[in-house]
């Protein structure tokens, strides 16, 4: 299986102004630095390999696999919709399935794509990219659609990295503050409280 981001989020979950307010920064001299920290903190938290492993603001992904049968668990959540399902038929020609022939069952922590009753996955040509499912993920199109706790964790991480320019020191060995770490733990994909 191969997962590829095919459409990036149009915005970040938090704004420069929100981070500057938390930092009590009133000048524009560090805006570029703060923006780069927002990008890094968002990557630190979000899917596919982040601390909570969830997509935050709407983006698109393609899951490619050599074959498929039964239900497919999508690795990025929350899933908003399935965009396309394409496959290489036994003649090695690209075909597109009807998305409405499949049911998406999705919440914040898991997403499963299942063929409807009477529908089966077609036979495919033998190749690593025989089936590609393209799907849209995230809490919504705006940063404000991301849960407040996750947004706060990103702001805390940005503030920590801004004020502690070294990765670790004798007095501060934390990469992120404990408050952000606690928020992340409660919002991590698959977490049960």
N, C-alpha and C positions, 0 to 999 in steps of 0.2 A: 504494500500500500504506500502511496505517496500523497502527501498533503501539500498543496501550494496555495499561497495567497494570490488571488487574481484581481482583487479590488481592495485598495487600502481605504481606511476610514478618512472621511473628509475633514475631521476635526479631532482634537484630543478630548479626553473626559474632563479636563480642567483647563482653565484659561490662565494666561500670563497674569492678568489682573488679580485673579483669586490667589495665586501663589504669592504675588508681590504683597498683597494685603496680609497674608499670613506671616510673611517675612518682615513686614513693616518697611518695605523698600518703596521709596517714593520717587526715585529717579529712573531714567530709562537706560542708564549706562550698562546695566547687567541684563537687559531684556533677552539678548541672544543666549547668554548663559542659562538663564531661567528657562527659556524655551527648549534648549537642548536637554536640560534636566527633566522637563515635563515629558519629552519624547523618551528618554531613558527610563524614567519611572513608570511610564505607561507600558513599555516593553517588559520591564521587570515584573509587572503585575499580570499582564494579559496573555492570552493564548498566542501561539500554541505551546509555549514552554514556560510561561510566566508562573508566578507564585500562586495565583488563583486559577490559572489555566482556563479562563473564560474570555470570550470576545467581548469588548466593551462597547465601542461605537460601531455602527453598521459597516461591515466589510464583506467581501466575497471570498470564498474558498473553493478549491476543486480537489476532490478526493478521487484518486486514480488507483485502480486495482486490476490484477490480471484476470479475475473471475468473480462472480457473485452468485449467491444463492440465499434464499431466506431473507431475514431481516438484516439491515445494515446499521450498525451503530456509528453515528457520525462523531468524530473526535473533538469537534469544536462546538461549544454551546455558549449562550442560548442560540438556537437556530430559528431564524425568522421565517424562512421559506426555502423551498427547493427551486432553483432556477431552471436547470436542465439536467437530463439524464441521457447521456450518449454512450454508444458502444460500437465496437467494430464487429460486424456480423461475420458469419463463417466464410464469406467471400472477401473478407478484409476491407469492407466498405463501411463508412461511418453511417450510423443510424441514430435517430433520436426517438426516445420513448415519450409517451404522453405522461406528463407529471401527475395529472389527476388520476392516473391509474395506480397511484401509490399514496400511502397515508404517512404523514409525518407526525410522530408523537414526540413532543419536545417540551422541556421545561428548562430551568436555569442550569441544571446539572447533567441532563442526558437528552439525547436525541436519537430516535430510531426511525428509519425509513423502511416501510413494509409494503410489499405488493398487496393490492386489494384482493378480495376473494375472487378467484377465477383468473387472476393474473400471475404469470410466472416470469422469471427473468429469462431472457432469450439466450440461446447458445451464442458463444462468441468465438472469435478468432483467437488463436493462442499467441498472446503478446502481453507484455507487462502493463500496458495501458488500455486493456480491452474495454474497461468500463470507467467512465468519468461522471461523477455526480458533482454538479456545481450548486452551491448553496450560499444563502445570505445569513450572516450571523450578527449578534450584538444586541444590546438592550434597546437601541433606537438610533436615530440619525444624529441626535444632538448629544453633546457631553452631559447635559442636564438629565438625559434619560438613564444614565448610569446610576445605580444605587448610591445614595449619599455616603454610605460608609466606605465604599470602594473609592469614591472621589476623594474623601478625606484622607484615606491611606496614601493616595498618590500625592496629595498636597504635603502630607507629613514627610514623605520620602524626599520630595523636592526640597523642602525646607532643610532637612537634615543634610542632604548632599550639598546644598548651597553653603550652609554654615560650617560643615566639616569637609573641607576640600580634600583631605587625605582619606584613603580607604579605611585604614585603621591606625590607631595610635596607642600609646601606653594608657591613656585615660579614656579612650573611646574605641572599643573593638567591635561595635555593632555596625553592620553595613546599612541597616535600616533601624529606625527607632522602635522600641518595644510596642508602643501604641499602634504603629502601622503593622507590625508583625502580628499583633492580636487581631486586628481588623481583617487582615489577610487570612489568618487561620479560620476565622468564622465564615468567610466568604469563599473559601477554596472549593473548587469543583469536587463534588462528592462528599463534602463535609456533613456530618450528622451531629447535631448538638444536643 
